[in-house]
Amino acid sequence: MKTYVDIIRELREDRDLTQKEVAQYLGTTQQVYSRYENGENELPVRHLIALCRYYHVSADYLLGLEPF
């Protein structure tokens, strides 16, 4: 089963975005965003919501709760 760590990386890479571009959208640094993708930091709810809007996906999908 995929985790949100896998999913946010795949969504970003599928759209040919850099970590820095996504971090700028979230209003954070590339280093902090990298920690989300590596599972070193938990994804805050505000960033979860923002990523759902950015990628036009549901929170269930992003969290790995929906079938792929």
VEXTI-504461 format. One line per field, with one value per residue: residue number from 1; residue in one letter; x, y, z of N, C-alpha, C in turn. Coordinates in nm, 3 decimals. Example, Ala and Ser with C-alpha at 12.3 -4.5 7.8 and 13.67 -1.06 7.14 Angstrom:
BEGIN
n = [1 | 2]
res = [A | S]
n.x = [1.319 | 1.285]
n.y = [-0.569 | -0.225]
n.z = [0.780 | 0.708]
ca.x = [1.230 | 1.367]
ca.y = [-0.450 | -0.106]
ca.z = [0.780 | 0.714]
c.x = [1.320 | 1.290]
c.y = [-0.330 | 0.003]
c.z = [0.780 | 0.787]
This chain:
BEGIN
n = [1 | 2 | 3 | 4 | 5 | 6 | 7 | 8 | 9 | 10 | 11 | 12 | 13 | 14 | 15 | 16 | 17 | 18 | 19 | 20 | 21 | 22 | 23 | 24 | 25 | 26 | 27 | 28 | 29 | 30 | 31 | 32 | 33 | 34 | 35 | 36 | 37 | 38 | 39 | 40 | 41 | 42 | 43 | 44 | 45 | 46 | 47 | 48 | 49 | 50 | 51 | 52 | 53 | 54 | 55 | 56 | 57 | 58 | 59 | 60 | 61 | 62 | 63 | 64 | 65 | 66 | 67 | 68]
res = [M | K | T | Y | V | D | I | I | R | E | L | R | E | D | R | D | L | T | Q | K | E | V | A | Q | Y | L | G | T | T | Q | Q | V | Y | S | R | Y | E | N | G | E | N | E | L | P | V | R | H | L | I | A | L | C | R | Y | Y | H | V | S | A | D | Y | L | L | G | L | E | P | F]
n.x = [0.084 | 0.055 | 0.197 | 0.130 | 0.367 | 0.488 | 0.295 | 0.280 | 0.527 | 0.515 | 0.302 | 0.416 | 0.645 | 0.522 | 0.417 | 0.633 | 0.752 | 0.958 | 1.089 | 1.127 | 0.949 | 0.699 | 0.724 | 0.737 | 0.475 | 0.344 | 0.440 | 0.671 | 1.004 | 1.232 | 1.381 | 1.223 | 0.999 | 1.120 | 1.171 | 0.912 | 0.859 | 1.047 | 0.962 | 1.050 | 0.944 | 0.616 | 0.332 | 0.175 | -0.170 | -0.262 | -0.092 | -0.151 | -0.416 | -0.366 | -0.204 | -0.387 | -0.564 | -0.389 | -0.309 | -0.553 | -0.686 | -0.843 | -0.832 | -0.842 | -0.736 | -0.475 | -0.377 | -0.364 | -0.590 | -0.783 | -0.859 | -0.618]
n.y = [-0.118 | 0.219 | 0.507 | 0.845 | 0.974 | 0.845 | 0.905 | 1.189 | 1.244 | 1.105 | 1.243 | 1.496 | 1.439 | 1.328 | 1.550 | 1.689 | 1.872 | 2.060 | 2.010 | 2.254 | 2.423 | 2.324 | 2.363 | 2.643 | 2.705 | 2.607 | 2.778 | 2.734 | 2.605 | 2.443 | 2.251 | 2.180 | 2.077 | 1.862 | 1.699 | 1.616 | 1.452 | 1.256 | 1.140 | 1.228 | 1.443 | 1.505 | 1.571 | 1.875 | 1.957 | 2.186 | 2.195 | 1.953 | 2.000 | 2.211 | 2.080 | 1.895 | 2.066 | 2.183 | 1.966 | 1.873 | 1.653 | 1.423 | 1.427 | 1.171 | 1.023 | 1.130 | 1.053 | 0.785 | 0.631 | 0.572 | 0.353 | 0.298]
n.z = [0.000 | -0.085 | 0.067 | 0.184 | 0.146 | -0.073 | -0.263 | -0.282 | -0.388 | -0.634 | -0.760 | -0.789 | -0.949 | -1.177 | -1.292 | -1.367 | -1.187 | -0.963 | -0.631 | -0.514 | -0.653 | -0.570 | -0.297 | -0.287 | -0.364 | -0.139 | 0.047 | 0.190 | 0.253 | 0.023 | 0.154 | 0.376 | 0.244 | 0.115 | 0.333 | 0.391 | 0.169 | 0.211 | 0.438 | 0.680 | 0.817 | 0.941 | 0.739 | 0.759 | 0.826 | 0.693 | 0.474 | 0.354 | 0.270 | 0.092 | -0.101 | -0.202 | -0.331 | -0.515 | -0.678 | -0.754 | -0.631 | -0.401 | -0.039 | 0.066 | -0.146 | -0.161 | 0.086 | 0.056 | 0.093 | -0.089 | -0.362 | -0.623]
ca.x = [0.000 | 0.133 | 0.175 | 0.125 | 0.504 | 0.504 | 0.197 | 0.315 | 0.644 | 0.467 | 0.224 | 0.510 | 0.727 | 0.437 | 0.392 | 0.765 | 0.773 | 1.068 | 1.050 | 1.127 | 0.825 | 0.589 | 0.749 | 0.697 | 0.329 | 0.304 | 0.492 | 0.774 | 1.131 | 1.256 | 1.432 | 1.108 | 0.920 | 1.197 | 1.149 | 0.780 | 0.871 | 1.133 | 0.897 | 1.120 | 0.849 | 0.475 | 0.270 | 0.071 | -0.301 | -0.273 | -0.021 | -0.230 | -0.526 | -0.309 | -0.162 | -0.509 | -0.612 | -0.287 | -0.310 | -0.693 | -0.714 | -0.904 | -0.744 | -0.837 | -0.640 | -0.340 | -0.337 | -0.358 | -0.709 | -0.864 | -0.790 | -0.547]
ca.y = [0.000 | 0.342 | 0.608 | 0.980 | 1.008 | 0.797 | 0.969 | 1.329 | 1.241 | 1.065 | 1.353 | 1.601 | 1.393 | 1.310 | 1.683 | 1.749 | 1.984 | 2.045 | 2.028 | 2.399 | 2.480 | 2.286 | 2.431 | 2.783 | 2.707 | 2.583 | 2.884 | 2.677 | 2.589 | 2.315 | 2.157 | 2.130 | 1.991 | 1.739 | 1.615 | 1.553 | 1.344 | 1.150 | 1.086 | 1.276 | 1.532 | 1.483 | 1.673 | 1.948 | 1.956 | 2.299 | 2.158 | 1.846 | 2.065 | 2.286 | 1.986 | 1.842 | 2.170 | 2.201 | 1.851 | 1.839 | 1.518 | 1.422 | 1.395 | 1.025 | 0.976 | 1.170 | 0.976 | 0.643 | 0.563 | 0.536 | 0.266 | 0.370]
ca.z = [0.000 | -0.093 | 0.171 | 0.128 | 0.107 | -0.211 | -0.351 | -0.311 | -0.478 | -0.767 | -0.817 | -0.828 | -1.060 | -1.295 | -1.349 | -1.395 | -1.096 | -0.868 | -0.492 | -0.487 | -0.706 | -0.482 | -0.170 | -0.303 | -0.360 | 0.000 | 0.133 | 0.276 | 0.183 | -0.044 | 0.254 | 0.454 | 0.156 | 0.096 | 0.452 | 0.375 | 0.071 | 0.268 | 0.557 | 0.800 | 0.885 | 0.911 | 0.655 | 0.832 | 0.763 | 0.598 | 0.351 | 0.295 | 0.199 | -0.021 | -0.205 | -0.264 | -0.424 | -0.619 | -0.768 | -0.784 | -0.581 | -0.268 | 0.073 | 0.074 | -0.246 | -0.124 | 0.204 | 0.023 | 0.143 | -0.206 | -0.458 | -0.728]
c.x = [0.089 | 0.098 | 0.170 | 0.263 | 0.528 | 0.416 | 0.236 | 0.437 | 0.599 | 0.389 | 0.317 | 0.590 | 0.647 | 0.410 | 0.522 | 0.789 | 0.894 | 1.012 | 1.039 | 0.998 | 0.706 | 0.603 | 0.707 | 0.545 | 0.279 | 0.350 | 0.595 | 0.903 | 1.139 | 1.301 | 1.317 | 1.025 | 0.990 | 1.178 | 1.012 | 0.792 | 0.956 | 1.076 | 0.964 | 1.032 | 0.708 | 0.423 | 0.161 | -0.060 | -0.314 | -0.202 | -0.091 | -0.343 | -0.475 | -0.266 | -0.281 | -0.563 | -0.516 | -0.294 | -0.451 | -0.724 | -0.778 | -0.799 | -0.733 | -0.736 | -0.497 | -0.289 | -0.331 | -0.477 | -0.805 | -0.787 | -0.725 | -0.602]
c.y = [0.125 | 0.435 | 0.745 | 1.026 | 0.967 | 0.877 | 1.113 | 1.337 | 1.207 | 1.177 | 1.463 | 1.559 | 1.375 | 1.443 | 1.760 | 1.876 | 1.955 | 2.057 | 2.176 | 2.464 | 2.448 | 2.356 | 2.577 | 2.797 | 2.693 | 2.693 | 2.833 | 2.665 | 2.453 | 2.211 | 2.097 | 2.036 | 1.858 | 1.644 | 1.549 | 1.433 | 1.228 | 1.089 | 1.128 | 1.369 | 1.492 | 1.599 | 1.744 | 1.949 | 2.069 | 2.268 | 2.042 | 1.906 | 2.139 | 2.193 | 1.922 | 1.941 | 2.184 | 2.090 | 1.808 | 1.694 | 1.530 | 1.392 | 1.244 | 0.969 | 1.006 | 1.090 | 0.825 | 0.564 | 0.521 | 0.440 | 0.349 | 0.334]
c.z = [0.000 | 0.022 | 0.106 | 0.083 | -0.038 | -0.306 | -0.382 | -0.402 | -0.621 | -0.835 | -0.868 | -0.952 | -1.189 | -1.366 | -1.379 | -1.314 | -1.008 | -0.726 | -0.459 | -0.536 | -0.615 | -0.347 | -0.177 | -0.299 | -0.216 | 0.095 | 0.233 | 0.195 | 0.115 | 0.056 | 0.337 | 0.368 | 0.131 | 0.214 | 0.450 | 0.282 | 0.122 | 0.394 | 0.686 | 0.883 | 0.847 | 0.829 | 0.736 | 0.755 | 0.661 | 0.467 | 0.280 | 0.212 | 0.076 | -0.133 | -0.275 | -0.367 | -0.543 | -0.725 | -0.809 | -0.751 | -0.443 | -0.161 | 0.089 | -0.025 | -0.201 | -0.004 | 0.178 | 0.070 | 0.031 | -0.293 | -0.569 | -0.861]
